[in-house]
Amino acid sequence: MQPHAVLASLPIPVYLTTNYDNYMEKALASVNRTAQVEVCRWNSGLRRRKSHLAESEPELGCPVVFHLHGHIDDPDSFVLTEDDYLDFMVNARRYESASDTTLQVLPPKVDELISTTSLLFLGYGLRDWNLRVLLRALVESADRSSQRISVSVQLEPDDSLVESVGRKAAIRYLEDYFAGLKMRVYWGSAESFLVELAQRWEASVAELGPTDA
């Protein structure tokens, strides 16, 4: 089961990705959903561009694929170097509450979704710069009073990396860390998680029936 195909089959109006590729867009096209591609305006050149989400609401039939760290067809949008990551994080905070929405790194709609909906972190390693930047710049600014729980899919720590404390202690520490961010951890591969997600979604739709769904 292809991860992008499973995600494309779900009724999601906005997909956030740190990948530069267009796999998500292709997966959506395969199920007759036309993606509206947008890149994060994390530098001064990108902030001069108009955001599609500034004027339009995302729709299920035409979802937005929002590339946080750039898109392969737009080299100026790439977040590649350590300095780029730091600039991304600093600018995301600096312009977070700017009254002029054209200065904001994240369109207000994306910022609202991050604050008010559950997030699924898929395909990130615990030592991944992408995950660390997202947790610092995005998740920590979310509404902590919200009752929604996000999920991070993780492989269990490698024994060689946690030899001094042991795997069980490392897992406990990481679960406590993510719990502080109101996130649960699914210990397993992205593929196994998506298989289970697809099965549960199909079961819930079947239970609701065609009228309610």
Secondary structure, DSSP 8 states (H G I E B T S, - for coil): --HHHHHHTS--SEEEE---S-HHHHHHHHTT---EEEE---SHHHHTS--GGGT----SSS-EEEETT-BTTBGGG---SHHHHHHHHHHHHHTTT-SSGGG-SS-HHHHHHHHHS--EE-S--TT-HHHHHHHHHTGGGS-TT----EEEEE----GGGSTTT-HHHHHHHHHHHHHHTTEEEEES-HHHHHHHHHHHHHHHHHHHHHHH-
